[in-house]
Amino acid sequence: MPGLDLLLANLLQPIVLAFVLGAVAGFVRSELELPDAVIKLLSIYLLFSLGLTGGRELAQAEIGAVLPLLAITLLMTFAIPTAAYVVARRFGRFDVSNAAAIAAHYGSVSTATFFSAVAFAAAMGTPAEGYMAAMVALMEFGVVYSLALARFAMGRASGGVQPGALVLSVVRGRGILLLAGGMAIGALASDRQWQQIEPFYGDLFRGMLMLFLLEMGITAARQIRAFREVGAFMAAFGVVMPVVHGLAGVTLAHAVGLGTGAVFVFGAICASASFIDAPAACRASLPEANPGIYLTASLGVTLPFNLLVGLPLYYQYASWLAR
């Protein structure tokens, strides 16, 4: 499919249009907003749903087919935050705390981008395997690695938050807990048991995703108002780094023999930047870092870019490699 047609196909998807509608509401200061309790419920539902379906797929997959994917996921878990940290320090001239916070956000995964990539791959007729959710859970440990980088660089490895506490804080986060717990439940469920819950966790998924992205659009529009705090460097960083990470992820996934849908989704995972779990970890462990920098870049720049332009780009590259 030509690049322009692919871009239009993504823009005209209901899930992307829901995000655009939310962004419009945010820009015009509409009264539209979802209560915090509803947002939390949607997030829990989406993560748990992905965990359940991912566990079921993982239980049915051959170990030999999953091991290469696990290997490149571990590689990118460390490579992405390292690259983000070095670029932020050397070219952005940020201090250790802000550079590490940026690395934590870009080394972690945006569940909204992941949800959208899964839906996009299915809409294009190349659905990704459900066990890709396991890779999302694994890459969340990029946050721990980034914060450990900061402690080491500041020479405070013996003070403040200890490595064990950092790992525990990430494990306690709802992202890993729901994904990992959901995968365990999905893997243990029998066919008959799965059929009883599949209508709720399967058929309703895209509708719930639209509501979630509607709220993300509102929040992203509010963050863009703080664009001046990010500056030209972070604006460019929020676009260029996801493209580099995304194309690298697509290339690696293709090299280990994954199908087009899984190759594309893995690239989207690598290209995303967290704005839920990573901010909480950074606020607790790096209070001196400026949220106006890392949160505006990840939520106000990278998320809209990936949803509107990045996903078609990564999919087209994955399709080109598959020829």
TORKOL-4160 file (C-alpha; in steps of 0.2 Angstrom, whole numbers, padded with zeros to 4 digits, m for minus):
323
<pt num="1" X="0000" Y="0000" Z="0000"/>
<pt num="2" X="0007" Y="0017" Z="m0005"/>
<pt num="3" X="0014" Y="0028" Z="0010"/>
<pt num="4" X="0000" Y="0041" Z="0008"/>
<pt num="5" X="m0014" Y="0028" Z="0008"/>
<pt num="6" X="m0007" Y="0019" Z="0023"/>
<pt num="7" X="m0006" Y="0036" Z="0032"/>
<pt num="8" X="m0024" Y="0040" Z="0028"/>
<pt num="9" X="m0029" Y="0022" Z="0033"/>
<pt num="10" X="m0022" Y="0025" Z="0050"/>
<pt num="11" X="m0029" Y="0042" Z="0052"/>
<pt num="12" X="m0047" Y="0036" Z="0047"/>
<pt num="13" X="m0047" Y="0022" Z="0060"/>
<pt num="14" X="m0059" Y="0025" Z="0074"/>
<pt num="15" X="m0046" Y="0023" Z="0087"/>
<pt num="16" X="m0035" Y="0036" Z="0080"/>
<pt num="17" X="m0050" Y="0048" Z="0077"/>
<pt num="18" X="m0055" Y="0046" Z="0095"/>
<pt num="19" X="m0038" Y="0052" Z="0100"/>
<pt num="20" X="m0039" Y="0067" Z="0087"/>
<pt num="21" X="m0056" Y="0071" Z="0095"/>
<pt num="22" X="m0049" Y="0071" Z="0112"/>
<pt num="23" X="m0035" Y="0083" Z="0106"/>
<pt num="24" X="m0047" Y="0095" Z="0098"/>
<pt num="25" X="m0057" Y="0095" Z="0115"/>
<pt num="26" X="m0041" Y="0099" Z="0124"/>
<pt num="27" X="m0036" Y="0113" Z="0112"/>
<pt num="28" X="m0053" Y="0122" Z="0113"/>
<pt num="29" X="m0054" Y="0119" Z="0132"/>
<pt num="30" X="m0069" Y="0109" Z="0131"/>
<pt num="31" X="m0078" Y="0103" Z="0146"/>
<pt num="32" X="m0076" Y="0085" Z="0140"/>
<pt num="33" X="m0066" Y="0075" Z="0152"/>
<pt num="34" X="m0067" Y="0057" Z="0159"/>
<pt num="35" X="m0067" Y="0055" Z="0178"/>
<pt num="36" X="m0051" Y="0049" Z="0186"/>
<pt num="37" X="m0059" Y="0033" Z="0192"/>
<pt num="38" X="m0065" Y="0029" Z="0174"/>
<pt num="39" X="m0048" Y="0032" Z="0167"/>
<pt num="40" X="m0040" Y="0020" Z="0180"/>
<pt num="41" X="m0053" Y="0007" Z="0176"/>
<pt num="42" X="m0050" Y="0008" Z="0157"/>
<pt num="43" X="m0031" Y="0006" Z="0160"/>
<pt num="44" X="m0034" Y="m0009" Z="0171"/>
<pt num="45" X="m0046" Y="m0017" Z="0159"/>
<pt num="46" X="m0034" Y="m0014" Z="0144"/>
<pt num="47" X="m0019" Y="m0020" Z="0153"/>
<pt num="48" X="m0027" Y="m0035" Z="0160"/>
<pt num="49" X="m0036" Y="m0040" Z="0144"/>
<pt num="50" X="m0019" Y="m0040" Z="0135"/>
<pt num="51" X="m0011" Y="m0050" Z="0148"/>
<pt num="52" X="m0025" Y="m0063" Z="0147"/>
<pt num="53" X="m0024" Y="m0065" Z="0128"/>
<pt num="54" X="m0005" Y="m0064" Z="0128"/>
<pt num="55" X="m0004" Y="m0078" Z="0141"/>
<pt num="56" X="m0015" Y="m0089" Z="0131"/>
<pt num="57" X="m0005" Y="m0086" Z="0115"/>
<pt num="58" X="0011" Y="m0088" Z="0124"/>
<pt num="59" X="0005" Y="m0105" Z="0132"/>
<pt num="60" X="0001" Y="m0111" Z="0114"/>
<pt num="61" X="0017" Y="m0105" Z="0106"/>
<pt num="62" X="0033" Y="m0115" Z="0103"/>
<pt num="63" X="0047" Y="m0111" Z="0115"/>
<pt num="64" X="0059" Y="m0110" Z="0100"/>
<pt num="65" X="0049" Y="m0097" Z="0091"/>
<pt num="66" X="0049" Y="m0086" Z="0107"/>
<pt num="67" X="0067" Y="m0087" Z="0112"/>
<pt num="68" X="0074" Y="m0076" Z="0098"/>
<pt num="69" X="0060" Y="m0063" Z="0102"/>
<pt num="70" X="0065" Y="m0063" Z="0120"/>
<pt num="71" X="0083" Y="m0060" Z="0116"/>
<pt num="72" X="0080" Y="m0045" Z="0105"/>
<pt num="73" X="0068" Y="m0038" Z="0118"/>
<pt num="74" X="0082" Y="m0039" Z="0132"/>
<pt num="75" X="0094" Y="m0031" Z="0120"/>
<pt num="76" X="0082" Y="m0016" Z="0117"/>
<pt num="77" X="0078" Y="m0015" Z="0135"/>
<pt num="78" X="0095" Y="m0009" Z="0138"/>
<pt num="79" X="0100" Y="m0001" Z="0122"/>
<pt num="80" X="0086" Y="0011" Z="0120"/>
<pt num="81" X="0088" Y="0020" Z="0137"/>
<pt num="82" X="0106" Y="0020" Z="0135"/>
<pt num="83" X="0105" Y="0028" Z="0119"/>
<pt num="84" X="0092" Y="0041" Z="0125"/>
<pt num="85" X="0103" Y="0045" Z="0140"/>
<pt num="86" X="0119" Y="0048" Z="0130"/>
<pt num="87" X="0110" Y="0059" Z="0118"/>
<pt num="88" X="0101" Y="0069" Z="0131"/>
<pt num="89" X="0117" Y="0071" Z="0141"/>
<pt num="90" X="0129" Y="0074" Z="0126"/>
<pt num="91" X="0118" Y="0084" Z="0114"/>
<pt num="92" X="0104" Y="0091" Z="0125"/>
<pt num="93" X="0116" Y="0096" Z="0139"/>
<pt num="94" X="0104" Y="0090" Z="0152"/>
<pt num="95" X="0110" Y="0086" Z="0170"/>
<pt num="96" X="0111" Y="0068" Z="0175"/>
<pt num="97" X="0094" Y="0068" Z="0184"/>
<pt num="98" X="0084" Y="0075" Z="0168"/>
<pt num="99" X="0094" Y="0064" Z="0156"/>
<pt num="100" X="0090" Y="0048" Z="0166"/>
<pt num="101" X="0072" Y="0053" Z="0168"/>
<pt num="102" X="0071" Y="0055" Z="0149"/>
<pt num="103" X="0079" Y="0038" Z="0147"/>
<pt num="104" X="0067" Y="0030" Z="0158"/>
<pt num="105" X="0052" Y="0037" Z="0148"/>
<pt num="106" X="0059" Y="0032" Z="0131"/>
<pt num="107" X="0066" Y="0015" Z="0138"/>
<pt num="108" X="0049" Y="0010" Z="0145"/>
<pt num="109" X="0033" Y="0007" Z="0134"/>
<pt num="110" X="0018" Y="0017" Z="0130"/>
<pt num="111" X="0003" Y="0005" Z="0133"/>
<pt num="112" X="m0008" Y="0017" Z="0122"/>
<pt num="113" X="0004" Y="0015" Z="0107"/>
<pt num="114" X="0005" Y="m0003" Z="0110"/>
<pt num="115" X="m0014" Y="m0005" Z="0111"/>
<pt num="116" X="m0015" Y="0005" Z="0095"/>
<pt num="117" X="m0002" Y="m0005" Z="0086"/>
<pt num="118" X="m0011" Y="m0021" Z="0090"/>
<pt num="119" X="m0027" Y="m0014" Z="0083"/>
<pt num="120" X="m0018" Y="m0007" Z="0068"/>
<pt num="121" X="m0010" Y="m0023" Z="0064"/>
<pt num="122" X="m0027" Y="m0033" Z="0065"/>
<pt num="123" X="m0035" Y="m0020" Z="0054"/>
<pt num="124" X="m0022" Y="m0022" Z="0041"/>
<pt num="125" X="m0025" Y="m0041" Z="0040"/>
<pt num="126" X="m0008" Y="m0045" Z="0049"/>
<pt num="127" X="m0013" Y="m0048" Z="0067"/>
<pt num="128" X="0002" Y="m0050" Z="0079"/>
<pt num="129" X="0004" Y="m0064" Z="0091"/>
<pt num="130" X="m0004" Y="m0061" Z="0108"/>
<pt num="131" X="0012" Y="m0065" Z="0117"/>
<pt num="132" X="0019" Y="m0048" Z="0112"/>
<pt num="133" X="0011" Y="m0042" Z="0128"/>
<pt num="134" X="0025" Y="m0052" Z="0137"/>
<pt num="135" X="0038" Y="m0041" Z="0128"/>
<pt num="136" X="0029" Y="m0025" Z="0135"/>
<pt num="137" X="0031" Y="m0032" Z="0153"/>
<pt num="138" X="0049" Y="m0036" Z="0150"/>
<pt num="139" X="0054" Y="m0019" Z="0143"/>
<pt num="140" X="0046" Y="m0010" Z="0158"/>
<pt num="141" X="0062" Y="m0014" Z="0167"/>
<pt num="142" X="0071" Y="m0001" Z="0156"/>
<pt num="143" X="0064" Y="0011" Z="0170"/>
<pt num="144" X="0075" Y="0002" Z="0183"/>
<pt num="145" X="0090" Y="0002" Z="0172"/>
<pt num="146" X="0088" Y="0021" Z="0168"/>
<pt num="147" X="0086" Y="0025" Z="0187"/>
<pt num="148" X="0101" Y="0014" Z="0191"/>
<pt num="149" X="0111" Y="0024" Z="0178"/>
<pt num="150" X="0107" Y="0040" Z="0187"/>
<pt num="151" X="0112" Y="0033" Z="0204"/>
<pt num="152" X="0129" Y="0027" Z="0197"/>
<pt num="153" X="0132" Y="0043" Z="0188"/>
<pt num="154" X="0129" Y="0054" Z="0203"/>
<pt num="155" X="0140" Y="0043" Z="0214"/>
<pt num="156" X="0125" Y="0039" Z="0225"/>
<pt num="157" X="0124" Y="0020" Z="0223"/>
<pt num="158" X="0124" Y="0018" Z="0242"/>
<pt num="159" X="0112" Y="0031" Z="0246"/>
<pt num="160" X="0094" Y="0035" Z="0242"/>
<pt num="161" X="0084" Y="0022" Z="0233"/>
<pt num="162" X="0093" Y="0005" Z="0233"/>
<pt num="163" X="0093" Y="m0006" Z="0217"/>
<pt num="164" X="0081" Y="m0019" Z="0226"/>
<pt num="165" X="0069" Y="m0005" Z="0230"/>
<pt num="166" X="0069" Y="0001" Z="0212"/>
<pt num="167" X="0065" Y="m0016" Z="0205"/>
<pt num="168" X="0051" Y="m0019" Z="0218"/>
<pt num="169" X="0044" Y="m0002" Z="0214"/>
<pt num="170" X="0042" Y="m0007" Z="0195"/>
<pt num="171" X="0036" Y="m0024" Z="0199"/>
<pt num="172" X="0022" Y="m0016" Z="0211"/>
<pt num="173" X="0017" Y="m0005" Z="0197"/>
<pt num="174" X="0000" Y="m0009" Z="0189"/>
<pt num="175" X="0008" Y="m0011" Z="0172"/>
<pt num="176" X="0019" Y="m0026" Z="0175"/>
<pt num="177" X="0007" Y="m0033" Z="0189"/>
<pt num="178" X="m0008" Y="m0034" Z="0177"/>
<pt num="179" X="0001" Y="m0040" Z="0162"/>
<pt num="180" X="0011" Y="m0053" Z="0171"/>
<pt num="181" X="m0004" Y="m0059" Z="0182"/>
<pt num="182" X="m0015" Y="m0059" Z="0167"/>
<pt num="183" X="m0003" Y="m0069" Z="0157"/>
<pt num="184" X="m0002" Y="m0082" Z="0171"/>
<pt num="185" X="m0021" Y="m0083" Z="0172"/>
<pt num="186" X="m0023" Y="m0084" Z="0153"/>
<pt num="187" X="m0010" Y="m0098" Z="0151"/>
<pt num="188" X="m0019" Y="m0108" Z="0165"/>
<pt num="189" X="m0036" Y="m0106" Z="0158"/>
<pt num="190" X="m0044" Y="m0120" Z="0148"/>
<pt num="191" X="m0053" Y="m0118" Z="0132"/>
<pt num="192" X="m0070" Y="m0119" Z="0140"/>
<pt num="193" X="m0065" Y="m0107" Z="0154"/>
<pt num="194" X="m0058" Y="m0095" Z="0141"/>
<pt num="195" X="m0074" Y="m0095" Z="0130"/>
<pt num="196" X="m0084" Y="m0089" Z="0146"/>
<pt num="197" X="m0073" Y="m0073" Z="0148"/>
<pt num="198" X="m0068" Y="m0070" Z="0129"/>
<pt num="199" X="m0083" Y="m0059" Z="0125"/>
<pt num="200" X="m0079" Y="m0047" Z="0139"/>
<pt num="201" X="m0060" Y="m0047" Z="0136"/>
<pt num="202" X="m0060" Y="m0049" Z="0117"/>
<pt num="203" X="m0075" Y="m0041" Z="0109"/>
<pt num="204" X="m0076" Y="m0026" Z="0120"/>
<pt num="205" X="m0057" Y="m0022" Z="0119"/>
<pt num="206" X="m0058" Y="m0009" Z="0104"/>
<pt num="207" X="m0072" Y="0000" Z="0111"/>
<pt num="208" X="m0063" Y="0002" Z="0128"/>
<pt num="209" X="m0047" Y="0007" Z="0119"/>
<pt num="210" X="m0057" Y="0021" Z="0110"/>
<pt num="211" X="m0062" Y="0029" Z="0127"/>
<pt num="212" X="m0045" Y="0027" Z="0133"/>
<pt num="213" X="m0037" Y="0036" Z="0118"/>
<pt num="214" X="m0051" Y="0050" Z="0119"/>
<pt num="215" X="m0044" Y="0054" Z="0136"/>
<pt num="216" X="m0026" Y="0053" Z="0130"/>
<pt num="217" X="m0030" Y="0065" Z="0117"/>
<pt num="218" X="m0036" Y="0078" Z="0129"/>
<pt num="219" X="m0021" Y="0075" Z="0140"/>
<pt num="220" X="m0009" Y="0077" Z="0126"/>
<pt num="221" X="m0016" Y="0093" Z="0120"/>
<pt num="222" X="m0014" Y="0100" Z="0138"/>
<pt num="223" X="0004" Y="0095" Z="0138"/>
<pt num="224" X="0007" Y="0103" Z="0121"/>
<pt num="225" X="0003" Y="0120" Z="0129"/>
<pt num="226" X="0019" Y="0117" Z="0139"/>
<pt num="227" X="0029" Y="0115" Z="0123"/>
<pt num="228" X="0040" Y="0130" Z="0127"/>
<pt num="229" X="0047" Y="0121" Z="0142"/>
<pt num="230" X="0053" Y="0107" Z="0131"/>
<pt num="231" X="0062" Y="0117" Z="0119"/>
<pt num="232" X="0067" Y="0114" Z="0101"/>
<pt num="233" X="0080" Y="0100" Z="0106"/>
<pt num="234" X="0067" Y="0089" Z="0115"/>
<pt num="235" X="0054" Y="0093" Z="0101"/>
<pt num="236" X="0066" Y="0085" Z="0089"/>
<pt num="237" X="0071" Y="0072" Z="0101"/>
<pt num="238" X="0053" Y="0067" Z="0103"/>
<pt num="239" X="0051" Y="0063" Z="0085"/>
<pt num="240" X="0069" Y="0057" Z="0079"/>
<pt num="241" X="0072" Y="0045" Z="0093"/>
<pt num="242" X="0056" Y="0036" Z="0091"/>
<pt num="243" X="0059" Y="0034" Z="0073"/>
<pt num="244" X="0077" Y="0027" Z="0076"/>
<pt num="245" X="0071" Y="0015" Z="0089"/>
<pt num="246" X="0056" Y="0010" Z="0079"/>
<pt num="247" X="0065" Y="0006" Z="0063"/>
<pt num="248" X="0079" Y="m0003" Z="0073"/>
<pt num="249" X="0065" Y="m0014" Z="0082"/>
<pt num="250" X="0057" Y="m0018" Z="0065"/>
<pt num="251" X="0074" Y="m0023" Z="0058"/>
<pt num="252" X="0078" Y="m0034" Z="0073"/>
<pt num="253" X="0061" Y="m0042" Z="0073"/>
<pt num="254" X="0062" Y="m0046" Z="0055"/>
<pt num="255" X="0080" Y="m0053" Z="0057"/>
<pt num="256" X="0074" Y="m0066" Z="0069"/>
<pt num="257" X="0060" Y="m0072" Z="0058"/>
<pt num="258" X="0044" Y="m0064" Z="0065"/>
<pt num="259" X="0028" Y="m0061" Z="0054"/>
<pt num="260" X="0024" Y="m0044" Z="0048"/>
<pt num="261" X="0011" Y="m0040" Z="0062"/>
<pt num="262" X="0023" Y="m0045" Z="0076"/>
<pt num="263" X="0038" Y="m0036" Z="0067"/>
<pt num="264" X="0027" Y="m0020" Z="0066"/>
<pt num="265" X="0021" Y="m0021" Z="0084"/>
<pt num="266" X="0038" Y="m0024" Z="0091"/>
<pt num="267" X="0044" Y="m0009" Z="0082"/>
<pt num="268" X="0030" Y="0001" Z="0089"/>
<pt num="269" X="0035" Y="m0005" Z="0106"/>
<pt num="270" X="0053" Y="0001" Z="0104"/>
<pt num="271" X="0047" Y="0018" Z="0097"/>
<pt num="272" X="0035" Y="0022" Z="0111"/>
<pt num="273" X="0038" Y="0032" Z="0127"/>
<pt num="274" X="0029" Y="0029" Z="0143"/>
<pt num="275" X="0019" Y="0042" Z="0152"/>
<pt num="276" X="0010" Y="0032" Z="0165"/>
<pt num="277" X="0022" Y="0020" Z="0175"/>
<pt num="278" X="0039" Y="0030" Z="0171"/>
<pt num="279" X="0033" Y="0047" Z="0178"/>
<pt num="280" X="0028" Y="0039" Z="0194"/>
<pt num="281" X="0045" Y="0030" Z="0196"/>
<pt num="282" X="0054" Y="0046" Z="0191"/>
<pt num="283" X="0044" Y="0057" Z="0203"/>
<pt num="284" X="0048" Y="0045" Z="0217"/>
<pt num="285" X="0067" Y="0042" Z="0213"/>
<pt num="286" X="0072" Y="0058" Z="0204"/>
<pt num="287" X="0062" Y="0072" Z="0212"/>
<pt num="288" X="0075" Y="0085" Z="0205"/>
<pt num="289" X="0070" Y="0080" Z="0187"/>
<pt num="290" X="0058" Y="0092" Z="0178"/>
<pt num="291" X="0042" Y="0084" Z="0173"/>
<pt num="292" X="0039" Y="0098" Z="0161"/>
<pt num="293" X="0053" Y="0091" Z="0151"/>
<pt num="294" X="0051" Y="0072" Z="0151"/>
<pt num="295" X="0032" Y="0071" Z="0152"/>
<pt num="296" X="0029" Y="0085" Z="0139"/>
<pt num="297" X="0041" Y="0076" Z="0127"/>
<pt num="298" X="0033" Y="0059" Z="0129"/>
<pt num="299" X="0015" Y="0063" Z="0130"/>
<pt num="300" X="0014" Y="0079" Z="0120"/>
<pt num="301" X="0026" Y="0075" Z="0106"/>
<pt num="302" X="0030" Y="0057" Z="0104"/>
<pt num="303" X="0013" Y="0050" Z="0107"/>
<pt num="304" X="0004" Y="0060" Z="0094"/>
<pt num="305" X="0018" Y="0058" Z="0082"/>
<pt num="306" X="0018" Y="0039" Z="0084"/>
<pt num="307" X="m0001" Y="0038" Z="0082"/>
<pt num="308" X="m0003" Y="0049" Z="0067"/>
<pt num="309" X="0013" Y="0046" Z="0058"/>
<pt num="310" X="0025" Y="0033" Z="0066"/>
<pt num="311" X="0013" Y="0018" Z="0065"/>
<pt num="312" X="0011" Y="0019" Z="0046"/>
<pt num="313" X="0029" Y="0022" Z="0044"/>
<pt num="314" X="0034" Y="0007" Z="0055"/>
<pt num="315" X="0021" Y="m0004" Z="0046"/>
<pt num="316" X="0026" Y="0001" Z="0029"/>
<pt num="317" X="0045" Y="m0003" Z="0033"/>
<pt num="318" X="0039" Y="m0020" Z="0040"/>
<pt num="319" X="0029" Y="m0024" Z="0025"/>
<pt num="320" X="0044" Y="m0018" Z="0014"/>
<pt num="321" X="0056" Y="m0030" Z="0023"/>
<pt num="322" X="0043" Y="m0045" Z="0021"/>
<pt num="323" X="0043" Y="m0043" Z="0002"/>
